[in-house]
C-alpha cells in the first residue's frame, strides 16, 4: 500500500481475535517502510481488550514502541475504525 499525496493511508481488515489458549491481546501487525528511513513494525492492540496489561500500556505510551494502543470507534456506516499516525526515523 502507498500513501496519498498528503501521507494518508487506509486499509480494511477484520477485527482479530486473540491467539487460542493465550493471554496475548488481539492485534494487527504491520510494517511501514520509506526510502531513507528506518522501518517501523507495529502491533496495534485495541482498547478494551481484557488481555491488555500494564506492560503493554507502558510500552504503548512510548511513541517509538512497537505497541500502539488504539480505540475503535464506529463510523456513520457502522464500521469500526481507528487512526494510527506514524513517525519514522532516518
VOGU-3710 file (C-alpha; in Angstrom, 3 decimals, decimal comma):
1> xxxxxxxxxx> 0,000/0,000/0,000  1,128/3,533/-0,590  0,058/6,797/0,975  -1,692/9,527/-0,957  -0,083/12,923/-1,654  -0,947/14,070/1,904  0,599/10,972/3,502  -2,753/9,358/4,330  -3,444/5,662/4,040  -6,268/3,292/4,811
11> xxxxxxxxxx> -6,645/-0,452/4,953  -9,611/-2,645/5,742  -9,485/-5,855/7,734  -11,497/-7,768/10,267  -11,017/-7,192/13,971  -8,775/-10,045/15,016  -9,352/-12,340/17,950  -6,674/-13,389/20,441  -4,436/-16,369/19,772  -6,063/-19,571/21,063
21> xxxxxxxxxx> -5,051/-20,620/24,590  -3,007/-17,477/25,234  -3,299/-14,190/27,065  -1,857/-12,133/24,206  -4,178/-9,252/23,256  -5,823/-9,388/19,836  -3,696/-7,341/17,461  -2,776/-6,419/13,902  0,862/-6,420/12,778  2,112/-4,189/10,014
31> xxxxxxxxxx> 5,385/-2,736/8,774  5,939/0,794/7,479  8,869/1,485/5,159  10,049/4,555/3,283  13,286/5,217/1,382  15,861/6,863/3,656  14,026/5,946/6,891  14,216/3,073/9,369  11,419/0,514/9,087  8,768/0,508/11,832
41> xxxxxxxxxx> 6,943/-2,622/12,902  3,667/-2,061/14,699  1,484/-4,269/16,804  -1,833/-2,448/17,136  -3,869/-3,577/20,130  -7,367/-2,342/20,855  -8,550/-0,523/23,969  -10,931/-2,674/25,996  -9,161/-5,971/25,257  -9,128/-7,944/28,522
51> xxxxxxxxxx> -5,567/-9,150/27,883  -4,003/-5,675/27,784  -1,849/-5,416/30,894  0,294/-2,680/32,459  3,359/-3,770/30,445  1,530/-3,288/27,130  0,132/0,078/28,296  3,592/1,293/29,346  5,156/0,248/26,062  2,313/1,794/24,039
61> xxxxxxxxxx> 2,884/5,115/25,862  6,362/5,318/24,242  5,884/6,829/20,760  8,752/4,696/19,384  7,438/1,422/20,785  6,166/-1,326/18,525  2,924/-1,363/20,522  0,163/1,022/19,560  -2,961/1,107/21,719  -5,940/2,303/19,680
71> xxxxxxxxxx> -9,582/2,971/20,480  -12,098/1,632/17,966  -14,990/3,932/17,089  -17,974/3,312/14,836  -18,299/5,495/11,762  -21,580/6,674/10,207  -21,940/3,391/8,304  -21,457/1,322/11,481  -17,926/0,126/10,649  -15,324/0,114/13,406
81> xxxxxxxxxx> -12,357/2,419/12,725  -9,190/3,616/14,382  -6,496/6,118/13,455  -2,757/5,448/13,560  -0,393/8,380/12,974  3,144/7,309/12,133  6,539/8,929/12,608  9,674/7,493/11,027  13,337/7,981/11,916  16,089/8,475/9,397
//
